[in-house]
Amino acid sequence: MVTGVIGAGHLGYHHARILGELTGGTVPVFDTDGERMRTLASELDVRPCTGLESMLEECDSVVVATSTSTHHQVVMKALDAGVHVLVEKPIASSAAEGREMVLKAEDSNLVLAVGHVERFNPAIMAASELIENPLFIEGHRMAPFNPRGTDVSVVLDLMIHDIDLVLSFVRSQVASVQASGMPVLSGNVDIASARIQFENGCVVNMTASRISRERIRKLRFFQPRMYVAVDFAAREVEAYRLQGDSIMPVTVEVPDSDALTEELRDFRNACSTGGAPVVSGREGLNALISAQIISGRINEAVENLMGRPTE
């Protein structure tokens, strides 16, 4: 199977690098910026393609690692060409675009996977065996400021990782959403907090910031008789279970694996077998819909406070 990479930026570089390791072959790459393609080719075993259409003719599957605003256009072209797609998160700029992509993939019997790479973090994969019916979830995802990614709000840039993870564990409809946030260093919201209540009673509090002095990527799950804390950065799991009158630590072995490698392996396996990827297009769409609801609540508050809308 030939898997190409569309987009030769930061994420495209790592996708191409790992695909080369997985396949042992030269990876086709396309980017509208020819200089960026040539730079990538000078560092990795990739072959720059002269056009998107010609690249799609030789590929069975592609990774779309372009800017979010181009996801819909690029993915639809790939699906029209009969090519399986792994698109970076968020799936699209809008829910309407995301729905069109999902329906096209389903109607064409093609794989559409979404790059919510934290699903493949070995810590959450190990912890998932312990997480059952969480009633309260607390999330913190913070990073120092970096201009890359500020074309969208921190909700779509960072918080959407935790939104997707929460939706994968809480199998219930969202009952209510409260959110607040504001732009600080960019033209979009840079810090955000959200509270989601589900119909089954589970409550989720999430905070995301891209103006932090330190990097934090943690989720804490509280459920009957058990507490599970996942540190995505350290790849560690801390868990305690109530046994009788005693609170006992639970040992969780976290495997030594690379999340992006496992994501690409899962995608290629789904393409080969016809099975479903870990993060389907529909799941990516659900995460985007929830993220946009949160963004909408924040935008209303910011507009009232500052007199101008944000993304």
Contacts in CASP RR format, 6 or more apart in sequence:
PFRMAT RR
TARGET T0000
AUTHOR 0000-0000-0000
METHOD contacts of the structure
MODEL  1
MVTGVIGAGHLGYHHARILGELTGGTVPVFDTDGERMRTLASELDVRPCT
GLESMLEECDSVVVATSTSTHHQVVMKALDAGVHVLVEKPIASSAAEGRE
MVLKAEDSNLVLAVGHVERFNPAIMAASELIENPLFIEGHRMAPFNPRGT
DVSVVLDLMIHDIDLVLSFVRSQVASVQASGMPVLSGNVDIASARIQFEN
GCVVNMTASRISRERIRKLRFFQPRMYVAVDFAAREVEAYRLQGDSIMPV
TVEVPDSDALTEELRDFRNACSTGGAPVVSGREGLNALISAQIISGRINE
AVENLMGRPTE
1 60 0 8 1.000
1 61 0 8 1.000
1 268 0 8 1.000
1 271 0 8 1.000
1 272 0 8 1.000
2 28 0 8 1.000
2 58 0 8 1.000
2 59 0 8 1.000
2 60 0 8 1.000
2 61 0 8 1.000
3 19 0 8 1.000
3 23 0 8 1.000
3 27 0 8 1.000
3 59 0 8 1.000
3 60 0 8 1.000
3 61 0 8 1.000
3 62 0 8 1.000
3 63 0 8 1.000
3 264 0 8 1.000
3 268 0 8 1.000
3 271 0 8 1.000
4 16 0 8 1.000
4 19 0 8 1.000
4 27 0 8 1.000
4 28 0 8 1.000
4 29 0 8 1.000
4 30 0 8 1.000
4 55 0 8 1.000
4 59 0 8 1.000
4 61 0 8 1.000
4 62 0 8 1.000
4 63 0 8 1.000
5 12 0 8 1.000
5 15 0 8 1.000
5 16 0 8 1.000
5 19 0 8 1.000
5 27 0 8 1.000
5 28 0 8 1.000
5 29 0 8 1.000
5 30 0 8 1.000
5 46 0 8 1.000
5 62 0 8 1.000
5 63 0 8 1.000
5 65 0 8 1.000
6 29 0 8 1.000
6 30 0 8 1.000
6 31 0 8 1.000
6 52 0 8 1.000
6 55 0 8 1.000
6 62 0 8 1.000
6 63 0 8 1.000
6 64 0 8 1.000
6 65 0 8 1.000
6 66 0 8 1.000
6 74 0 8 1.000
6 78 0 8 1.000
7 29 0 8 1.000
7 30 0 8 1.000
7 31 0 8 1.000
7 36 0 8 1.000
7 64 0 8 1.000
7 65 0 8 1.000
7 66 0 8 1.000
8 16 0 8 1.000
8 29 0 8 1.000
8 30 0 8 1.000
8 31 0 8 1.000
8 33 0 8 1.000
8 36 0 8 1.000
8 37 0 8 1.000
8 39 0 8 1.000
8 40 0 8 1.000
9 31 0 8 1.000
9 36 0 8 1.000
9 40 0 8 1.000
9 65 0 8 1.000
10 148 0 8 1.000
11 65 0 8 1.000
11 88 0 8 1.000
12 29 0 8 1.000
12 40 0 8 1.000
12 63 0 8 1.000
12 65 0 8 1.000
13 40 0 8 1.000
13 43 0 8 1.000
13 44 0 8 1.000
14 260 0 8 1.000
15 63 0 8 1.000
15 65 0 8 1.000
15 260 0 8 1.000
15 264 0 8 1.000
16 27 0 8 1.000
16 29 0 8 1.000
16 40 0 8 1.000
16 44 0 8 1.000
16 46 0 8 1.000
17 44 0 8 1.000
18 258 0 8 1.000
18 260 0 8 1.000
18 261 0 8 1.000
18 264 0 8 1.000
19 27 0 8 1.000
19 63 0 8 1.000
19 264 0 8 1.000
20 26 0 8 1.000
20 27 0 8 1.000
20 44 0 8 1.000
20 45 0 8 1.000
21 261 0 8 1.000
22 261 0 8 1.000
22 264 0 8 1.000
22 265 0 8 1.000
22 268 0 8 1.000
25 45 0 8 1.000
26 45 0 8 1.000
26 46 0 8 1.000
26 47 0 8 1.000
27 44 0 8 1.000
27 45 0 8 1.000
27 46 0 8 1.000
27 47 0 8 1.000
28 46 0 8 1.000
28 47 0 8 1.000
28 49 0 8 1.000
28 55 0 8 1.000
28 58 0 8 1.000
28 59 0 8 1.000
29 37 0 8 1.000
29 40 0 8 1.000
29 41 0 8 1.000
29 46 0 8 1.000
29 47 0 8 1.000
29 48 0 8 1.000
29 49 0 8 1.000
30 37 0 8 1.000
30 48 0 8 1.000
30 49 0 8 1.000
30 51 0 8 1.000
30 52 0 8 1.000
30 55 0 8 1.000
31 37 0 8 1.000
31 40 0 8 1.000
34 48 0 8 1.000
37 48 0 8 1.000
38 48 0 8 1.000
40 46 0 8 1.000
40 48 0 8 1.000
41 47 0 8 1.000
41 48 0 8 1.000
49 55 0 8 1.000
52 74 0 8 1.000
52 77 0 8 1.000
53 77 0 8 1.000
53 81 0 8 1.000
55 62 0 8 1.000
56 62 0 8 1.000
56 77 0 8 1.000
56 78 0 8 1.000
56 81 0 8 1.000
56 82 0 8 1.000
56 83 0 8 1.000
57 81 0 8 1.000
59 83 0 8 1.000
60 83 0 8 1.000
60 84 0 8 1.000
60 271 0 8 1.000
61 83 0 8 1.000
61 84 0 8 1.000
61 85 0 8 1.000
61 86 0 8 1.000
61 111 0 8 1.000
61 267 0 8 1.000
61 268 0 8 1.000
61 271 0 8 1.000
62 78 0 8 1.000
62 83 0 8 1.000
62 84 0 8 1.000
62 85 0 8 1.000
62 86 0 8 1.000
63 85 0 8 1.000
63 86 0 8 1.000
63 87 0 8 1.000
63 88 0 8 1.000
63 264 0 8 1.000
63 267 0 8 1.000
64 71 0 8 1.000
64 74 0 8 1.000
64 75 0 8 1.000
64 78 0 8 1.000
64 85 0 8 1.000
64 86 0 8 1.000
64 87 0 8 1.000
64 88 0 8 1.000
65 88 0 8 1.000
66 74 0 8 1.000
66 88 0 8 1.000
67 151 0 8 1.000
68 88 0 8 1.000
68 90 0 8 1.000
68 92 0 8 1.000
68 93 0 8 1.000
68 151 0 8 1.000
68 152 0 8 1.000
68 156 0 8 1.000
69 93 0 8 1.000
69 151 0 8 1.000
71 87 0 8 1.000
71 88 0 8 1.000
71 90 0 8 1.000
71 91 0 8 1.000
71 92 0 8 1.000
71 93 0 8 1.000
71 97 0 8 1.000
71 101 0 8 1.000
72 92 0 8 1.000
72 93 0 8 1.000
72 97 0 8 1.000
72 98 0 8 1.000
72 100 0 8 1.000
72 101 0 8 1.000
75 85 0 8 1.000
75 87 0 8 1.000
75 92 0 8 1.000
75 101 0 8 1.000
75 112 0 8 1.000
76 100 0 8 1.000
76 101 0 8 1.000
76 104 0 8 1.000
78 85 0 8 1.000
79 85 0 8 1.000
79 101 0 8 1.000
79 104 0 8 1.000
79 105 0 8 1.000
79 108 0 8 1.000
79 110 0 8 1.000
79 112 0 8 1.000
80 104 0 8 1.000
82 108 0 8 1.000
82 110 0 8 1.000
83 110 0 8 1.000
84 110 0 8 1.000
84 111 0 8 1.000
84 112 0 8 1.000
84 267 0 8 1.000
84 270 0 8 1.000
84 271 0 8 1.000
85 105 0 8 1.000
85 110 0 8 1.000
85 111 0 8 1.000
85 112 0 8 1.000
85 113 0 8 1.000
86 111 0 8 1.000
86 113 0 8 1.000
86 114 0 8 1.000
86 115 0 8 1.000
86 263 0 8 1.000
86 264 0 8 1.000
86 267 0 8 1.000
86 277 0 8 1.000
87 101 0 8 1.000
87 112 0 8 1.000
87 113 0 8 1.000
87 114 0 8 1.000
87 115 0 8 1.000
88 114 0 8 1.000
88 115 0 8 1.000
89 114 0 8 1.000
89 115 0 8 1.000
89 116 0 8 1.000
89 117 0 8 1.000
89 160 0 8 1.000
89 161 0 8 1.000
89 164 0 8 1.000
89 284 0 8 1.000
89 287 0 8 1.000
90 114 0 8 1.000
90 152 0 8 1.000
90 156 0 8 1.000
90 160 0 8 1.000
90 284 0 8 1.000
90 287 0 8 1.000
90 288 0 8 1.000
90 291 0 8 1.000
91 98 0 8 1.000
91 101 0 8 1.000
91 102 0 8 1.000
91 114 0 8 1.000
91 281 0 8 1.000
91 284 0 8 1.000
91 285 0 8 1.000
91 287 0 8 1.000
91 288 0 8 1.000
92 98 0 8 1.000
92 101 0 8 1.000
92 288 0 8 1.000
94 292 0 8 1.000
95 285 0 8 1.000
95 288 0 8 1.000
95 289 0 8 1.000
95 292 0 8 1.000
98 281 0 8 1.000
98 285 0 8 1.000
98 288 0 8 1.000
99 285 0 8 1.000
101 112 0 8 1.000
101 281 0 8 1.000
101 285 0 8 1.000
102 112 0 8 1.000
102 281 0 8 1.000
102 282 0 8 1.000
102 285 0 8 1.000
105 111 0 8 1.000
105 112 0 8 1.000
105 281 0 8 1.000
106 112 0 8 1.000
111 267 0 8 1.000
111 270 0 8 1.000
111 271 0 8 1.000
111 274 0 8 1.000
111 275 0 8 1.000
111 277 0 8 1.000
112 280 0 8 1.000
112 281 0 8 1.000
113 266 0 8 1.000
113 267 0 8 1.000
113 270 0 8 1.000
113 277 0 8 1.000
113 278 0 8 1.000
113 279 0 8 1.000
113 280 0 8 1.000
113 281 0 8 1.000
114 279 0 8 1.000
114 280 0 8 1.000
114 281 0 8 1.000
114 283 0 8 1.000
114 284 0 8 1.000
114 287 0 8 1.000
115 263 0 8 1.000
115 279 0 8 1.000
116 160 0 8 1.000
116 161 0 8 1.000
116 164 0 8 1.000
116 165 0 8 1.000
116 279 0 8 1.000
116 283 0 8 1.000
116 284 0 8 1.000
116 287 0 8 1.000
117 161 0 8 1.000
117 259 0 8 1.000
117 260 0 8 1.000
117 263 0 8 1.000
118 124 0 8 1.000
118 161 0 8 1.000
118 162 0 8 1.000
118 164 0 8 1.000
118 165 0 8 1.000
118 217 0 8 1.000
118 232 0 8 1.000
118 259 0 8 1.000
119 125 0 8 1.000
119 164 0 8 1.000
119 165 0 8 1.000
119 168 0 8 1.000
119 263 0 8 1.000
119 278 0 8 1.000
119 279 0 8 1.000
120 257 0 8 1.000
120 259 0 8 1.000
120 260 0 8 1.000
120 262 0 8 1.000
120 263 0 8 1.000
120 266 0 8 1.000
120 278 0 8 1.000
121 232 0 8 1.000
121 235 0 8 1.000
121 259 0 8 1.000
122 235 0 8 1.000
122 254 0 8 1.000
122 255 0 8 1.000
122 256 0 8 1.000
122 257 0 8 1.000
122 259 0 8 1.000
123 230 0 8 1.000
123 231 0 8 1.000
123 232 0 8 1.000
123 234 0 8 1.000
123 235 0 8 1.000
123 236 0 8 1.000
123 237 0 8 1.000
123 254 0 8 1.000
124 165 0 8 1.000
124 219 0 8 1.000
124 230 0 8 1.000
124 232 0 8 1.000
125 255 0 8 1.000
126 237 0 8 1.000
126 252 0 8 1.000
126 253 0 8 1.000
126 254 0 8 1.000
126 255 0 8 1.000
127 221 0 8 1.000
127 228 0 8 1.000
127 230 0 8 1.000
127 237 0 8 1.000
127 239 0 8 1.000
127 252 0 8 1.000
128 169 0 8 1.000
130 226 0 8 1.000
130 228 0 8 1.000
130 237 0 8 1.000
130 239 0 8 1.000
130 250 0 8 1.000
130 252 0 8 1.000
131 169 0 8 1.000
131 221 0 8 1.000
131 223 0 8 1.000
131 228 0 8 1.000
132 223 0 8 1.000
132 226 0 8 1.000
133 223 0 8 1.000
133 224 0 8 1.000
134 169 0 8 1.000
134 170 0 8 1.000
134 202 0 8 1.000
134 221 0 8 1.000
134 222 0 8 1.000
134 223 0 8 1.000
135 201 0 8 1.000
135 202 0 8 1.000
135 203 0 8 1.000
135 222 0 8 1.000
135 223 0 8 1.000
135 224 0 8 1.000
136 202 0 8 1.000
136 203 0 8 1.000
136 204 0 8 1.000
136 221 0 8 1.000
136 222 0 8 1.000
137 166 0 8 1.000
137 169 0 8 1.000
137 170 0 8 1.000
137 202 0 8 1.000
137 203 0 8 1.000
137 204 0 8 1.000
137 205 0 8 1.000
137 219 0 8 1.000
137 220 0 8 1.000
137 221 0 8 1.000
137 222 0 8 1.000
138 204 0 8 1.000
138 205 0 8 1.000
138 206 0 8 1.000
138 219 0 8 1.000
138 220 0 8 1.000
138 222 0 8 1.000
139 162 0 8 1.000
139 204 0 8 1.000
139 205 0 8 1.000
139 206 0 8 1.000
139 207 0 8 1.000
139 218 0 8 1.000
139 219 0 8 1.000
139 220 0 8 1.000
140 206 0 8 1.000
140 207 0 8 1.000
140 208 0 8 1.000
140 216 0 8 1.000
140 217 0 8 1.000
140 218 0 8 1.000
141 158 0 8 1.000
141 159 0 8 1.000
141 161 0 8 1.000
141 162 0 8 1.000
141 206 0 8 1.000
141 207 0 8 1.000
141 208 0 8 1.000
141 209 0 8 1.000
141 216 0 8 1.000
141 217 0 8 1.000
141 218 0 8 1.000
142 158 0 8 1.000
142 207 0 8 1.000
142 208 0 8 1.000
142 209 0 8 1.000
142 210 0 8 1.000
142 212 0 8 1.000
142 214 0 8 1.000
142 215 0 8 1.000
142 216 0 8 1.000
142 217 0 8 1.000
143 158 0 8 1.000
143 209 0 8 1.000
143 210 0 8 1.000
143 212 0 8 1.000
143 215 0 8 1.000
144 210 0 8 1.000
144 211 0 8 1.000
144 212 0 8 1.000
144 213 0 8 1.000
144 214 0 8 1.000
144 215 0 8 1.000
145 185 0 8 1.000
145 190 0 8 1.000
145 210 0 8 1.000
145 211 0 8 1.000
146 210 0 8 1.000
147 186 0 8 1.000
149 157 0 8 1.000
150 157 0 8 1.000
150 185 0 8 1.000
150 186 0 8 1.000
150 187 0 8 1.000
150 188 0 8 1.000
150 190 0 8 1.000
150 210 0 8 1.000
151 188 0 8 1.000
152 188 0 8 1.000
152 311 0 8 1.000
153 188 0 8 1.000
153 189 0 8 1.000
153 190 0 8 1.000
153 192 0 8 1.000
153 295 0 8 1.000
153 298 0 8 1.000
153 310 0 8 1.000
153 311 0 8 1.000
154 188 0 8 1.000
154 189 0 8 1.000
154 190 0 8 1.000
154 191 0 8 1.000
154 192 0 8 1.000
154 208 0 8 1.000
154 209 0 8 1.000
154 210 0 8 1.000
155 189 0 8 1.000
155 192 0 8 1.000
155 194 0 8 1.000
155 208 0 8 1.000
155 291 0 8 1.000
155 294 0 8 1.000
155 295 0 8 1.000
155 298 0 8 1.000
156 288 0 8 1.000
156 291 0 8 1.000
156 295 0 8 1.000
157 208 0 8 1.000
157 210 0 8 1.000
158 208 0 8 1.000
158 209 0 8 1.000
158 210 0 8 1.000
159 192 0 8 1.000
159 194 0 8 1.000
159 206 0 8 1.000
159 208 0 8 1.000
159 291 0 8 1.000
159 294 0 8 1.000
160 287 0 8 1.000
160 288 0 8 1.000
160 291 0 8 1.000
161 217 0 8 1.000
162 206 0 8 1.000
162 208 0 8 1.000
162 219 0 8 1.000
163 206 0 8 1.000
163 287 0 8 1.000
163 290 0 8 1.000
163 291 0 8 1.000
163 294 0 8 1.000
164 279 0 8 1.000
164 283 0 8 1.000
164 284 0 8 1.000
164 287 0 8 1.000
165 219 0 8 1.000
166 196 0 8 1.000
166 204 0 8 1.000
166 206 0 8 1.000
166 219 0 8 1.000
167 283 0 8 1.000
167 286 0 8 1.000
167 287 0 8 1.000
167 290 0 8 1.000
168 283 0 8 1.000
169 221 0 8 1.000
170 198 0 8 1.000
170 200 0 8 1.000
170 202 0 8 1.000
170 204 0 8 1.000
172 198 0 8 1.000
172 199 0 8 1.000
172 200 0 8 1.000
172 201 0 8 1.000
172 202 0 8 1.000
173 198 0 8 1.000
173 199 0 8 1.000
174 196 0 8 1.000
174 197 0 8 1.000
174 198 0 8 1.000
174 199 0 8 1.000
174 290 0 8 1.000
174 293 0 8 1.000
175 197 0 8 1.000
175 198 0 8 1.000
175 199 0 8 1.000
175 201 0 8 1.000
176 196 0 8 1.000
176 197 0 8 1.000
177 194 0 8 1.000
177 195 0 8 1.000
177 196 0 8 1.000
177 197 0 8 1.000
177 290 0 8 1.000
177 293 0 8 1.000
177 294 0 8 1.000
177 297 0 8 1.000
178 194 0 8 1.000
178 195 0 8 1.000
178 297 0 8 1.000
179 192 0 8 1.000
179 193 0 8 1.000
179 194 0 8 1.000
179 195 0 8 1.000
179 294 0 8 1.000
179 295 0 8 1.000
179 296 0 8 1.000
179 297 0 8 1.000
179 298 0 8 1.000
179 301 0 8 1.000
180 192 0 8 1.000
180 193 0 8 1.000
180 297 0 8 1.000
180 298 0 8 1.000
180 301 0 8 1.000
181 189 0 8 1.000
181 191 0 8 1.000
181 192 0 8 1.000
181 193 0 8 1.000
181 298 0 8 1.000
181 301 0 8 1.000
181 302 0 8 1.000
182 189 0 8 1.000
182 190 0 8 1.000
182 191 0 8 1.000
182 298 0 8 1.000
182 302 0 8 1.000
182 305 0 8 1.000
182 306 0 8 1.000
183 189 0 8 1.000
183 190 0 8 1.000
183 302 0 8 1.000
183 310 0 8 1.000
184 190 0 8 1.000
184 191 0 8 1.000
184 211 0 8 1.000
185 211 0 8 1.000
187 310 0 8 1.000
187 311 0 8 1.000
188 310 0 8 1.000
188 311 0 8 1.000
189 295 0 8 1.000
189 298 0 8 1.000
189 299 0 8 1.000
189 302 0 8 1.000
189 310 0 8 1.000
189 311 0 8 1.000
190 209 0 8 1.000
190 210 0 8 1.000
190 211 0 8 1.000
191 207 0 8 1.000
191 208 0 8 1.000
191 209 0 8 1.000
191 210 0 8 1.000
191 211 0 8 1.000
192 207 0 8 1.000
192 208 0 8 1.000
192 209 0 8 1.000
192 294 0 8 1.000
192 298 0 8 1.000
193 205 0 8 1.000
193 206 0 8 1.000
193 207 0 8 1.000
193 208 0 8 1.000
194 204 0 8 1.000
194 205 0 8 1.000
194 206 0 8 1.000
194 207 0 8 1.000
194 294 0 8 1.000
194 297 0 8 1.000
195 203 0 8 1.000
195 204 0 8 1.000
195 205 0 8 1.000
195 206 0 8 1.000
196 203 0 8 1.000
196 204 0 8 1.000
196 206 0 8 1.000
196 290 0 8 1.000
196 294 0 8 1.000
197 203 0 8 1.000
197 204 0 8 1.000
198 204 0 8 1.000
215 233 0 8 1.000
216 233 0 8 1.000
217 231 0 8 1.000
217 232 0 8 1.000
217 233 0 8 1.000
218 229 0 8 1.000
218 230 0 8 1.000
218 231 0 8 1.000
218 232 0 8 1.000
218 233 0 8 1.000
219 229 0 8 1.000
219 230 0 8 1.000
219 232 0 8 1.000
220 227 0 8 1.000
220 228 0 8 1.000
220 229 0 8 1.000
220 230 0 8 1.000
221 227 0 8 1.000
221 228 0 8 1.000
221 229 0 8 1.000
221 230 0 8 1.000
225 241 0 8 1.000
225 242 0 8 1.000
226 239 0 8 1.000
226 240 0 8 1.000
226 241 0 8 1.000
226 242 0 8 1.000
226 250 0 8 1.000
227 239 0 8 1.000
227 240 0 8 1.000
228 237 0 8 1.000
228 238 0 8 1.000
228 239 0 8 1.000
229 237 0 8 1.000
229 238 0 8 1.000
229 239 0 8 1.000
230 236 0 8 1.000
230 237 0 8 1.000
231 237 0 8 1.000
231 238 0 8 1.000
235 254 0 8 1.000
236 254 0 8 1.000
237 252 0 8 1.000
237 254 0 8 1.000
238 249 0 8 1.000
238 252 0 8 1.000
239 249 0 8 1.000
239 250 0 8 1.000
239 252 0 8 1.000
240 247 0 8 1.000
240 248 0 8 1.000
240 249 0 8 1.000
240 250 0 8 1.000
241 247 0 8 1.000
241 248 0 8 1.000
241 250 0 8 1.000
242 248 0 8 1.000
263 278 0 8 1.000
266 277 0 8 1.000
266 278 0 8 1.000
267 277 0 8 1.000
269 275 0 8 1.000
270 276 0 8 1.000
270 277 0 8 1.000
295 311 0 8 1.000
298 310 0 8 1.000
299 309 0 8 1.000
299 310 0 8 1.000
299 311 0 8 1.000
302 308 0 8 1.000
302 309 0 8 1.000
302 310 0 8 1.000
303 309 0 8 1.000
303 310 0 8 1.000
END
